[in-house]
Amino acid sequence: NYFGDGGSADVSQQRRTSSSLIIDETLMILHPKLRDITDMIHEKASALLPDAEWSSPGKLPPPGKFVFEQLQVARYEKGQHFLLHEDGFPVEMAKMNRFQRRATILVYLNEVASAG
């Protein structure tokens, strides 16, 4: 479930140096406490975007339907980054994919001393 760019000799030039994973059903079976956290995030996201539904993995949303993708968790160690990017797809890719990402919800799972 982990992914990232990796492989480049010059870390500062990599698009992403953090590690990420998708929280899927298999992961929740292996780590049952994730289900409660995932359910809470689903509930709060649904309150923010009440017309959206959670999509089925690997299935395209129906035309014109607003759906959430599976949850993705990113971990950043000190000095790691994800360079400036947009979560939405370029127009041509969105046409090929037959859907567009319209919103991103960020949830921070750690406490920080100050903003910024």
PyMOL commands that set and color helices and strands:
alter all, ss='L'
color gray80, all
select helices_A, chain A and resi 11-13+25-30+33-48+91-97
alter helices_A, ss='H'
color red, helices_A
select strands_A, chain A and resi 2-3+19-22+53-54+67-68+72-75
alter strands_A, ss='S'
color yellow, strands_A
deselect
rebuild
show_as cartoon
